[in-house]
Amino acid sequence: MRSGSTRARIRGKVLAGKRRRRYKAAMSNASVNYFVTCAKGLEEVVADELRAPAIGAESIEPGSSGVYFSGDRATGYRANLWLRCGVRVLQEHARATVIGSEELYEWARGIDWPALMKVEQTFSVDARVWDSAVTHSKYAALTIKDALCDTFRDKKGARPDVNVHHADLPLFLYLHRDVAVLYRDMSGTTLHKRGYRDALHKSSLNECVAAGMLLMSGWDGTTPLLDPMCGSGTLVIEAAWLAMRRAPGLLRDVFPLMRWPDFDKKAWKEVRAAAEAVALQEPPALLMANDIHGGALSLAKKDARSAGVERFIRFSNKDVAHYTPPEKPKLVVSNPPWGERLQPADLEADWKALGRFLKGHCGDADAWILSGNAEITRHLGLKSERKYPIRIGPVDARVIHYRILPPRKAPEVSS
Ligand SMILES: C[S@@+](CC[C@H](N)C(=O)[O-])C[C@H]1O[C@@H](n2cnc3c(N)ncnc32)[C@H](O)[C@@H]1O
């Protein structure tokens, strides 16, 4: 038989468990501030993604190379699973005005670090500092790291290790005009790594930029789409997932957020199940991809297979100068070589051939072309509708929209 004190202890534990669950439920519904990073130029596209019902975020505010938003914990989970153009989703944990490194350290010492991780887990700290009394980003990061380790040593007698690339708790500090904001990085490995690609074609387009081009074009997934210079196929693979309304994070099963003490497994499962439920079995439209390079095409097929979409794409291995698509496209998206990473013998000839192909085979279609070289782009011989600046690594590139005119009717000859 249990003694009265054992019963009281068990009841105490049960009550503590109930309190913990109630607290967790309350925190799940509490509004949290987030910041999602993205390529400069894609902020408005990311804002639209956040606004869409699949994520349903609130207080959306595009910034520079990222977008602020808020929502409950599940909103953050949906953002990780659904964002096609976002790079990493950061969840705000603490904010304060701190002037100088001593204040930064004291503030960071006040954070309950053992509530955020176990001592056996790993962490990393990245910092960006502008217009503040603390002037060095690395020094700011080191100050946060010291405060975290000192707190752990005081409270637990040991400190956790740093893991720069795969930390359980990746931290970001933004210090702007002496306002410090500490974020937990929910995504870890950047979200462009969808999980369908292990080898990188040397000129593979970043998945987030590819998805950005597709979303900018306003394509609804129901009309034939073609990439006549597809390389490793990023644009058509992303197009297939977009047309299938497939959440781009579904293939990934590792997110740091899953290793945090406040991870809400039930909410995560619900968010995943909802995403799985809305995905179509196949894209409603034909997708076509072509490349002159057999090796690139094999890679495209392999990646498309990993993404589960190979059978929906009609691949061909032709010089665009001699290519006739199996169906007339309504949307052409492409990232032709522009000489930044590839050095083809005759870039000019490639762009001229692409221009002739567009005029000859894609009348009445829209073309969205990525270029990082204005000089070479003019060889397309087409007048653009609009150019959208986008930053890709060190390159100030442009996504250029062209409207290809329908073929002219031959004049009627009167007899
Ligand atoms: C910048 S890469 C495309 C990268 C691609 N978006 C990806 O994600 O991997 C340019 C591609 O154009 C192809 N290309 C160049 N000239 C071509 C031509 N005349 N006809 C067809 N493809 C061509 C190259 O083989 C190369 O794979």
The ligand as an SDF file (V2000), in Angstrom:
LIG
                    3D

 27 29  0  0  0  0  0  0  0  0999 V2000
   22.6760   28.0570  -65.9520 C   0  0  0  0  0  0  0  0  0  0  0  0
   22.3740   26.4520  -66.5490 S   0  0  0  0  0  0  0  0  0  0  0  0
   20.7420   26.0960  -66.0610 C   0  0  0  0  0  0  0  0  0  0  0  0
   20.6840   25.6760  -64.6520 C   0  0  0  0  0  0  0  0  0  0  0  0
   19.3480   25.1470  -64.2510 C   0  0  0  0  0  0  0  0  0  0  0  0
   18.3510   26.1940  -64.0780 N   0  0  0  0  0  0  0  0  0  0  0  0
   19.4590   24.3050  -62.9920 C   0  0  0  0  0  0  0  0  0  0  0  0
   18.7490   24.5610  -62.0470 O   0  0  0  0  0  0  0  0  0  0  0  0
   20.3010   23.4300  -62.9510 O   0  0  0  0  0  0  0  0  0  0  0  0
   22.2160   26.6980  -68.2400 C   0  0  0  0  0  0  0  0  0  0  0  0
   21.9330   25.4360  -69.0260 C   0  0  0  0  0  0  0  0  0  0  0  0
   21.7400   25.7820  -70.3950 O   0  0  0  0  0  0  0  0  0  0  0  0
   22.1620   24.6890  -71.1550 C   0  0  0  0  0  0  0  0  0  0  0  0
   22.4080   25.1550  -72.5360 N   0  0  0  0  0  0  0  0  0  0  0  0
   23.3580   25.9960  -72.9820 C   0  0  0  0  0  0  0  0  0  0  0  0
   23.2440   26.1700  -74.2960 N   0  0  0  0  0  0  0  0  0  0  0  0
   22.1900   25.4360  -74.7120 C   0  0  0  0  0  0  0  0  0  0  0  0
   21.5770   25.2170  -75.9800 C   0  0  0  0  0  0  0  0  0  0  0  0
   22.0180   25.8170  -77.0710 N   0  0  0  0  0  0  0  0  0  0  0  0
   20.4990   24.4090  -76.0250 N   0  0  0  0  0  0  0  0  0  0  0  0
   20.0050   23.8050  -74.9070 C   0  0  0  0  0  0  0  0  0  0  0  0
   20.5780   23.9660  -73.6980 N   0  0  0  0  0  0  0  0  0  0  0  0
   21.6400   24.7680  -73.5960 C   0  0  0  0  0  0  0  0  0  0  0  0
   23.4310   24.2250  -70.4660 C   0  0  0  0  0  0  0  0  0  0  0  0
   23.7580   22.8910  -70.8090 O   0  0  0  0  0  0  0  0  0  0  0  0
   23.0740   24.4140  -69.0050 C   0  0  0  0  0  0  0  0  0  0  0  0
   22.6520   23.2110  -68.4260 O   0  0  0  0  0  0  0  0  0  0  0  0
  1  2  1  0
  2  3  1  0
  2 10  1  0
  3  4  1  0
  4  5  1  0
  5  6  1  0
  5  7  1  0
  7  8  2  0
  7  9  1  0
 10 11  1  0
 11 12  1  0
 11 26  1  0
 12 13  1  0
 13 14  1  0
 13 24  1  0
 14 15  1  0
 14 23  1  0
 15 16  2  0
 16 17  1  0
 17 18  1  0
 17 23  2  0
 18 19  1  0
 18 20  2  0
 20 21  1  0
 21 22  2  0
 22 23  1  0
 24 25  1  0
 24 26  1  0
 26 27  1  0
M  CHG  2   2   1   9  -1
M  END
$$$$
